[in-house]
Every structure is written in structure tokens, then in C-alpha cells.
């Protein structure tokens, strides 16, 4: 895909041309620009939706709806909004894993008639009509507004959305140990509960797809901050962690059926994967002036 190649070329060009100090400065500029674009409703055709419409910082970068609203309130989308925390280092994206890069995600959302209903041409025309945005793109990339630089800026911002300072993480580096139900849940998670079989590694995901129902394959989601990202499942049909543990896919996985105590232990452990600092981010107070949409709202209207 040309967009993916373009994103890679931009990254490698900066890495070759810039000394270390300037490279860090450029990365910071890209992240700052990406944050503005994340909350920029001008990327959508009607100027009323942004990435933050479905990925609110205060909701752990989800919307806590079963499925998000579609463009112009024309029904809902078909899949639950996954968290974007710790998402940038994945190798596949969307619940079904169909996208192989963040650039492919941006293109899919931007052009989907039910999401942004827009195009790179329209987004570029609007952003390029703003002297402030033109300066920001030049500062960040030494290049004009375009598909590749829009993709790269958003990817840079998403790379800052990390959440790895939970009670579990602090315990692993010498902080207070998990105790009580959380400690029992950790043992069950790694042992007879067989949770780590799919939710292993530092991000508590295996990067694979699993058949959760006949013919329905879903990529393993991260369990980091899972206590903040309800409702659950790709269809948003489970509203609590115990409900997920009891669904048709998860119920047969433990070596023995989970007791009420086992469910409580696992729930406590999953709550110990919460990094509350990650939800302290807020939308920027303002966006650069955009002549094409002078009355737009930071983050969009819905």
C-alpha cells in the first residue's frame, strides 16, 4: 500500500538526516501535531467527528458504548471501540486484525462512509488552508500536508499513549506486592485459569486471532486497563468482567470451572492492571484556526 510505504519513507528519512538532538525535537513536534489531529473534527466530512469521538481520553481512549455512533447519527457501527492505550506497537489492528499498520487504520476510518466519510484530498485541502497547520507540518516533517504526513503525525501521537504503571507493574519492580484477591487472581491467571495462554506478555495479548464463535475470528485484546474499558467483546455485548469470564468462549478455558471465588480473584487481578494516570490526559484547549470550518469544536460534537 502506497500510504504505508510513504509513512516508512518519512520515518527513515528523518532518522538518516537528523542528528540525535534534532531527531528528538522533530519527534516531539510530530507528536504535538498528531495530538491536534486526533482531536481535529476537520478530518471528517461534516466537521463534527474526530478520532476522539470514539476514543475519549477520560474513558481510557474508548467511548464506553457497546458500539459507536455512526456518521450523522445514521445508526451505530458494528464493532466496539477498542482502547488505544498501548495500541501503537501492535502488528495488526481492528478487532478482526485486518489492518497491518496505523496508516491503514487512518485510511480506513477517514474514508469509511459510516465513520469520517471523508478523503485524504478533502482533509489535505482543509488543513493546507490553515497557515498555522502548514507551519506545524513543516516544523514536524519538513514536508507539506498530505496523506503520508497526516498518517505519520497520528502514529507519533498514538505512540505516546502508553499505560504501564499499574499496581501489577509497580509490584514487579519492587513496589508493594499484590495481596489478597489480586494475588490469588494472579496465580489463577498464570496457572489453571489458562488466561496467560492468550493474554501473555507485557501487554497481556498474543497478537493472534481466535475463533470466538463459529466463523467469527477476533484478535486478542490487551487486558491492560481492562477495568476501565467496558463494555467488552467485539460486539460490546458484555458489560462486566465476570460476564466476560462466563461467556461461551471463556467459560470452558480453565482446567476446572471457575467458582464464585475464582471469578472474584481474577476480577481483582484484572483491576490491578489499571494505570489511572493514563486517563489524566485531556483534549487540547484549542485547535489551529481552520478557515474551512471556523465554528468547529475540539474533539467534535459526537
N, C-alpha and C positions, 0 to 999 in steps of 0.2 A: 504494500500500500504506500502510495507516494507520501501521505501525511506522516506515516511512521518513519520513513526514510528521512524526510525533511527534519523531523524532530531530532533524529540521531545525528544528522549532519550539523545542526546548530550546536548541540552539546559538545561534539568532538572538536568543532572549530574553536569554540571558546577555550576548551581545555588545552589546545595546542598553542593558541596565540597569546593567551594572557599569563603573566607571572602569577604566583600563588596569591599574593595580596589582592591584586586586581580581580582575580577569578572569584575570590570570596565576595568582593564588593559586587561583582556582576550577579552572582547567585542571589545575594540579598535583594538586589533590585528586581530580579526575576520573581522572587517570592513575594515581594511587595506588590508588584504588578498583578501577579496571579491572584492574590487576595482580593484586589479590587475587581478583577474579572469574575471571581467566584460569586461576588455579590452584585454583579452588573446585570440588571434586567434588560439592558440594551442588546444582549446576545439573543434574546427571544424575539420572535416576530412581532409580538404585540407590546414589547417593552414592559411586561408585567411579571415575568418569571426569571429566576436566576438559579444557579446551582444550589444556592441556599434555600430555595423554596422547598426542596425535598431533603436537604441536609443542613438542618439548623444546628449551629454550634452548641446552643444551650441544651439541645436534645441529643448530645453525643453524635452530632452530624448525621442524624436520621430525622424523620418527621413524626415518628411515633403514631403513624396511621397504619392501618392494615395495608392499604395501597394508596399511593399518592393521587392527588387530583390531577386530572389531565388538563391540557391547554384549554383555556376559555371555559373551564368547568364542564367540559364535554365528557362527563363520566370520570372514571378512575383508570389509572394504569393497571396492569395485570400483576405486577410484582412489588413486593415490599421494598422500601428504600433501605439498602444496607448502610451500615456506618462507613464513613470514610476514614475513621481513625485507623492508623496502621495499614492503610489500604495500598499505599503507593508502591510497596515492594512486592506486590503480587505479580504473578506471571499470567494470570487470566482474570477477567473482570465480568461483572454481571452475575446473577445467580446461576445462570447456565454456563458461565465461563466462555461465552462466545467471542469476547473481545480479548485480544492478546496484548494490548497496550493502553495506556491512558489516552494517547492520541485517538485511538479507535473509539474509546468511550466518549470523548468530547464530540467527535464527529457524529456518533450515533445519537447522542442526546440533542445536539444542535439541530440536526436535520429531521429528527422524528416528528411527524405531524402532531403527535399527542403530547410531546414534551415541549420543545422550543419552537418547532415548526419553522425553523429559520434556515440559513445557509451561511457558509463562510463569506460569500460575496456580500451579503447584507450586513453581517457583523463587522466585516472589514470596512465597508463603506461608512457605517456609523462611527466606529472607533476612530477611523482616519479623519473624520470630520471634526474631531476634537483636538485642538492644539496641545492640550495637556496630555492626552493619551499618546499622541505622536511622540512627544518628548519622553514619556515613560518607556515606550517601546524602544526608542533609540538608545536610551540610557541602559536598559536591561540587555538588549541584544545587539545594538549597533545595526539594527535592521528595522524595516517598516512593519506596520501592522499587516498581518497575513495569517493564513491557516497555521503555518508551522510555528510562528511566534505566539499565537494565541494558545496553541496546544502546549508549547513549552512553558509558558508562564503559568498556566493552570497546573501543569505537572509539578512545577517547582513549589507552588503553594501547597499542593496535596502532600508533597514530601515533608512538609513541616508538621503535619497532623499526626503526631505520634503520641501514644499513651502507654507508657511502660514503667510507671512509678506507682503501681498498686501496692496494697499490703503484701500480696504474694511476692512482688519484686523486691520490696524492702526486706522481707524475711530472707530472701536468697542472698542478700549482700550483707547480712549481719544485723539487720534490724529486728524488731520484735517478731518472734516466731508465731506462725498461725497456731491457734489454740482452739479447743472445744470443737464445735460442729465443723468449723472450717478446716481444722487439721484432719478430722475424721473424713471429711469430704475429699481432701487432697489425696488421702490414701486410697479411698474408693475410686476416685477419678483415675489414678495411675494403675490401680490394681483390677479387682474383679468387676468394676463397673465398665471396663473396656472403653472408657471415654477417650483416653490418650491415643487409641488406635487411629482415630480420625482427627482428633484435636490435640496433636502433639506439637512439639517445637516451641520456640519462643513466642510465636504469635497464636498458638493454640489452633492451628489449622494445618491440613496436609497438602493443600493445593490441588486436590483431586476432586473429581465429580463422583457422586454416588447416586444409585437409583433409589430414591426415597419412596417411590410408588411405581407401579408398572408403567414403564415408558417415560417416567419423569426423572431426569437426572439433574442434580443440583450440586453446585460447588460447595465444599465445606466452608462455612463461615468462621471467622475468628470468634473466640469466646472472650476476648479482652473487652471489658466494659459491657458485657452482655447484660448485666443487670440494669443498664441504662437504655438499652436499645429495643425494648419491647414495642410492638408485638413481634412474634417470631415466626420462623419458616418463610419460605419464599413467597407464600401467598398471604403472609401476615395473619394466619388463622389461629395462632396460639398466643395467648395473652399473658401467660406467666411461665416462669421456668419449670415449675412442676408439671404444667400442661405439656411442655415440650418433652420432658422425660417420659411422660406417659403416652405419647402419641404412637401410632402404629409402627413407625420406623425405629424409634429409640427404645421402645419397651422391651423388645427381645434381645437387645445387645448385651446387657450384663450377664455374667455367668449364672447368677441367680436373680429372680425377680426382686426389684427394689422394694424394700419395706418403707413405711412412712418415715422412719428414722433415716434410712438411706437417702431418700429424697431431700429431707431437711439438711443432711450433711452435704450433699452435692450442691444444693442451692446456696448454702453458706460459703462453700469454697468458690463457687462462681461469683458470688458477691465480692469476694476477696480479690478478684481480678479487676476491680474498678479503680481507675485513675481519675479522681474527681477534678484534678487540675485541668484535665483535657476539656472540660465543659466550661472553663472560665473564659474562653475566647469569646469575643463579641464581634459583631459586624462593624466595619469602619463607620465613623460618624458621617462621612460624606463621600461622594464619588466625584471624579473629574467631570467638569462641565461637558455635556453631550448635546450639541445643538439640535440633533435629530429628535431628542426626547428630553426636553427641558424640565418636565414635571415628574420624571420617574422617581421611584422610591428605592432607597438602598435595600437590596435583597429581594425586591419585587413585592407585589401585592398579594400573591398567593403561591 
